[in-house]
Every structure is written in C-alpha cells, then in structure tokens.
C-alpha cells in the first residue's frame, strides 16, 4: 500500500533517503528539548530517521487520513504519537509545556503560515528545520541588502538565527514540483521581547516593504502624522537595506 500524493494538500513526497537523513540530522538540539514535531510525514521517509534519534521523542501531525493509516501500519512505535490534525489549528500550548522543535518537508501552500504560527509560539518553538520552495527559503535566510530580503526575513530574524543549508532538485520528489526546494534551519536567539511595540514594529516593516522601491521617507508617510519625524538620513534608505535593529529604532522614533 502506498499513499497517493494529493494536490490539494500540496503533497510532494521526498524519495531520496540520503536527503531525508540529512534533513533529520540537521537538528542541532542545542536546547535540550524532549519533543520534535514533524509536520506532514507522508509515508515516513523523514520519520524513520527521526525515530532513530534517542535525544528526543518524535511526534507527527498529519492531516491526510491515508498517510495516518500508512504510518500506523509501517511505524508501530509512533502510533500513540500520531496526531490527525491540521497543524495550523493546533494549540501548541497544550501540545507541550516545554520547548520543542519542528521539522518537515512543508507543503508549499502553507509554509509561510507554518512559520508565522511558530513565530507566535516562539517561546516554545526553539528550533525549526524545514524544506521550502527554494525562493521562500532564500527569502527567509537572506541578509539585508539582498533582493530576496523581505517582510518574512525581518520578522523571523528578529527572533531566530537562520541558516540556508542546502538545495534539493525537483526530481527527488513524487510527483516532482515545478521548482527547486531549499532546506533551512532556524534557531531561537536570545531576544525575549523587542524594545518597542511589536505590533507597530510589524506595521513599519510591512509598510516599508509594501513599496520596497521607494525610500522609507516616502513609503512610511501613510502611517506618520508628523512628516518632520522622517527627517533622519535613515529614511533615505529603502526597506531592504535595513536590519532588524534599525527597524526597531525607527519604530521607537515614530511611536515613542
């Protein structure tokens, strides 16, 4: 029995065992967590290598009932830790009251939503290793000054150290996606809270990047009542040129 990949779930099953093993071994476990949550296990190509790691207990959340049945019959040791749920609707506070890691070959259509949910639960999610569409992976890991750098880059880099690990070709999957994939790792940094209003910080970042070809002086006018606040030379730059600390400084200046 094999699981049929379902287009509406964005399923592309990794078939290369060596790559699956590399992904599983990319968890650094610097925070001594006891649980790893795999999102969307499919036929368990990654799960089998996670189960081999005695440093943590592997859990799986899977929305596809056919995959659940397959995993139950092929990986008996994980049956009690199989959650037939939609990760985006999971209460992560109830899943674990201690820090844990997230890993997976994430469906492209919800990969950004997975990261935003992790970001909302950043005090629990201390490490993430995931496969994304290459373009998205590069955007997340991109430093300031790069054309790939954007909203997701800034918001995630405020709370995570991010590293692009390796690229995976289209033909390593069933069915092959139309684009290459990229594997990245996110490690929780030491920032507990930003030294500014976080909602205003997000507003500044999103407004700046929504008109990324404009200088911040022009892009931020819609959220500033006093134009004199935009006099500093930093507002002559574009959003893609600024790092997290500079966006924090701007938020403090505009909304102190």
C-alpha positions as CSV (number, residue, x, y, z in Angstrom):
1,X,0.0,0.0,0.0
2,X,1.3,3.4,-1.0
3,X,-0.1,6.9,-0.3
4,X,-1.2,8.8,-3.3
5,X,0.1,12.4,-3.2
6,X,-2.8,14.8,-3.1
7,X,-2.6,18.1,-5.0
8,X,-5.0,19.9,-2.7
9,X,-2.7,19.2,0.3
10,X,0.4,20.3,-1.6
11,X,2.0,16.9,-1.1
12,X,5.3,16.1,-2.9
13,X,6.8,13.0,-1.3
14,X,10.6,13.0,-0.9
15,X,12.1,9.8,-2.3
16,X,15.8,10.3,-1.7
17,X,16.7,8.6,1.5
18,X,20.1,10.3,1.8
19,X,18.4,13.7,1.7
20,X,15.9,12.7,4.3
21,X,18.7,11.5,6.6
22,X,20.5,14.8,6.1
23,X,17.4,16.8,7.0
24,X,16.8,14.7,10.2
25,X,20.5,15.2,11.2
26,X,20.2,18.9,10.7
27,X,18.5,19.3,14.1
28,X,21.3,20.6,16.3
29,X,19.5,20.1,19.6
30,X,21.3,23.0,21.3
31,X,18.3,23.5,23.6
32,X,17.8,20.1,25.3
33,X,14.2,19.7,24.2
34,X,12.5,16.3,24.6
35,X,10.0,16.5,21.7
36,X,10.2,17.0,18.0
37,X,7.0,17.6,16.0
38,X,7.1,16.5,12.3
39,X,4.5,18.3,10.2
40,X,3.2,16.3,7.3
41,X,5.0,13.0,7.4
42,X,3.5,11.5,4.2
43,X,5.0,7.9,4.0
44,X,7.5,8.5,6.8
45,X,10.7,8.9,4.7
46,X,11.9,11.5,7.3
47,X,10.1,10.0,10.3
48,X,12.2,6.8,10.2
49,X,15.4,8.8,10.8
50,X,13.9,10.9,13.5
51,X,12.8,7.7,15.3
52,X,16.5,6.6,15.3
53,X,17.5,9.7,17.3
54,X,17.3,8.9,21.0
55,X,17.8,12.6,22.1
56,X,14.1,13.3,21.7
57,X,10.6,11.8,21.3
58,X,9.2,12.1,17.8
59,X,5.6,13.2,17.2
60,X,3.8,13.6,13.9
61,X,0.9,15.8,12.9
62,X,-0.7,14.8,9.7
63,X,-4.0,15.9,8.1
64,X,-4.2,13.1,5.5
65,X,-6.1,10.1,6.8
66,X,-4.4,7.9,4.2
67,X,-1.0,8.9,5.4
68,X,-2.1,8.2,9.0
69,X,-3.1,4.7,8.1
70,X,0.1,4.1,6.3
71,X,2.2,5.4,9.2
72,X,0.2,3.3,11.7
73,X,0.9,0.1,9.8
74,X,4.6,0.8,9.0
75,X,5.8,2.6,12.1
76,X,4.2,0.9,15.1
77,X,6.4,2.6,17.6
78,X,4.9,6.0,16.8
79,X,1.2,5.1,16.7
80,X,0.5,6.7,20.1
81,X,2.2,9.9,18.9
82,X,0.3,10.4,15.6
83,X,-1.9,13.4,15.7
84,X,-4.5,13.5,12.9
85,X,-4.9,17.3,12.9
86,X,-4.3,20.4,10.9
87,X,-1.1,22.0,12.4
88,X,-2.3,25.5,11.7
89,X,-5.2,24.9,14.1
90,X,-3.2,23.1,16.8
91,X,-3.0,24.5,20.3
92,X,0.8,24.3,20.8
93,X,0.5,25.3,24.4
94,X,-1.5,22.1,25.0
95,X,0.9,20.0,22.8
96,X,3.9,20.8,25.0
97,X,4.6,22.9,28.1
98,X,8.3,22.8,27.4
99,X,10.4,23.9,24.4
100,X,10.3,21.7,21.3
101,X,11.4,21.6,17.7
102,X,9.5,21.5,14.4
103,X,10.7,19.7,11.3
104,X,9.2,18.7,8.0
105,X,9.0,18.7,4.2
106,X,6.5,21.5,4.4
107,X,3.6,21.9,1.9
108,X,4.5,24.9,-0.2
109,X,1.0,26.3,0.0
110,X,1.1,26.7,3.8
111,X,4.8,27.0,4.5
112,X,4.7,30.7,5.4
113,X,1.7,30.1,7.7
114,X,3.6,27.4,9.5
115,X,6.4,29.9,10.2
116,X,4.1,32.6,11.4
117,X,2.4,30.1,13.8
118,X,5.9,29.1,15.1
119,X,6.7,32.8,15.5
120,X,3.6,33.3,17.6
121,X,4.8,30.5,19.8
122,X,8.4,31.4,19.7
123,X,8.9,30.8,23.4
124,X,8.1,27.1,22.8
125,X,9.5,26.5,19.3
126,X,13.2,26.7,19.9
127,X,14.4,25.1,16.6
128,X,12.9,24.6,13.1
129,X,14.3,22.5,10.2
130,X,12.2,22.6,7.1
131,X,12.1,22.2,3.4
132,X,10.5,25.0,1.5
133,X,10.2,26.2,-2.1
134,X,13.8,27.4,-2.7
135,X,12.7,31.0,-3.4
136,X,10.9,31.2,0.0
137,X,13.8,29.5,1.8
138,X,16.3,32.0,0.4
139,X,14.0,34.9,1.3
140,X,13.7,33.8,4.9
141,X,17.5,33.3,5.3
142,X,18.5,36.4,3.2
143,X,20.5,39.2,4.9
144,X,19.8,42.9,4.4
145,X,20.8,44.4,1.1
146,X,19.8,41.3,-0.8
147,X,16.9,41.4,-3.3
148,X,15.4,38.3,-1.6
149,X,15.3,40.1,1.8
150,X,11.7,41.0,2.8
151,X,9.0,41.1,5.4
152,X,9.3,37.4,6.4
153,X,13.1,37.8,6.6
154,X,12.9,40.7,9.2
155,X,10.1,39.3,11.3
156,X,11.7,35.9,11.7
157,X,15.3,37.1,12.0
158,X,14.1,39.3,14.9
159,X,13.8,36.1,17.0
160,X,15.7,33.4,15.1
161,X,19.1,32.8,13.8
162,X,18.6,31.4,10.3
163,X,20.8,29.4,8.0
164,X,20.3,28.1,4.5
165,X,21.5,24.5,4.5
166,X,21.2,23.0,1.0
167,X,19.1,22.9,-2.2
168,X,17.0,19.9,-3.3
169,X,16.2,19.3,-7.0
170,X,12.8,18.7,-8.5
171,X,13.4,15.1,-9.4
172,X,13.9,14.0,-5.8
173,X,10.1,14.1,-5.2
174,X,7.0,12.2,-6.2
175,X,5.4,14.0,-8.0
176,X,8.2,16.4,-9.0
177,X,7.3,20.0,-8.1
178,X,7.9,22.7,-10.8
179,X,10.6,24.4,-8.7
180,X,13.7,23.6,-6.6
181,X,13.4,23.3,-2.9
182,X,15.7,24.6,-0.1
183,X,16.3,23.4,3.4
184,X,16.8,25.9,6.2
185,X,17.4,25.8,9.9
186,X,16.0,28.4,12.4
187,X,17.5,28.5,15.9
188,X,15.8,30.7,18.6
189,X,18.0,33.6,19.6
190,X,18.2,35.4,23.0
191,X,15.6,38.1,22.2
192,X,12.7,37.6,24.5
193,X,10.8,40.8,23.6
194,X,11.6,43.6,21.2
195,X,12.4,47.0,22.9
196,X,9.4,48.5,21.0
197,X,5.8,47.9,20.4
198,X,5.7,44.6,18.4
199,X,2.5,45.4,16.5
200,X,4.0,48.8,15.5
201,X,7.2,47.1,14.5
202,X,5.3,44.7,12.2
203,X,3.4,47.7,10.8
204,X,6.7,49.6,10.0
205,X,8.2,46.5,8.4
206,X,5.2,45.6,6.2
207,X,4.6,49.3,5.2
208,X,8.2,49.7,4.3
209,X,8.4,46.6,2.1
210,X,5.0,47.1,0.5
211,X,6.6,49.8,-1.5
212,X,10.1,48.5,-1.5
213,X,11.3,50.5,-4.4
214,X,10.6,53.7,-2.6
215,X,12.7,55.2,0.2
216,X,11.3,54.8,3.7
217,X,10.6,58.6,3.8
218,X,8.0,58.0,1.0
219,X,6.9,54.6,1.9
220,X,6.1,55.4,5.6
221,X,4.2,58.6,5.1
222,X,0.9,56.8,5.3
223,X,1.5,55.8,8.9
224,X,3.2,59.0,10.1
225,X,1.2,62.1,11.1
226,X,4.3,64.4,11.6
227,X,6.4,64.4,8.4
228,X,9.2,66.0,10.4
229,X,9.7,62.6,12.1
230,X,11.1,61.4,8.8
231,X,14.0,63.9,8.6
232,X,16.7,61.5,9.7
233,X,19.0,60.2,7.0
234,X,18.0,56.6,7.6
235,X,14.7,57.4,5.9
236,X,16.5,58.0,2.7
237,X,17.2,54.3,2.5
238,X,14.9,51.5,1.2
239,X,13.5,48.8,3.5
240,X,15.7,46.1,2.0
241,X,18.8,48.0,3.2
242,X,17.9,47.8,6.9
243,X,18.4,45.2,9.6
244,X,16.2,44.2,12.5
245,X,17.9,46.7,14.9
246,X,17.3,49.6,12.5
247,X,13.6,48.7,12.1
248,X,13.4,48.6,15.9
249,X,15.0,52.1,16.1
250,X,12.6,53.5,13.5
251,X,9.6,52.1,15.4
252,X,10.8,53.7,18.6
253,X,11.3,57.0,16.9
254,X,7.9,57.1,15.2
255,X,5.8,55.7,18.1
256,X,7.7,56.6,21.3
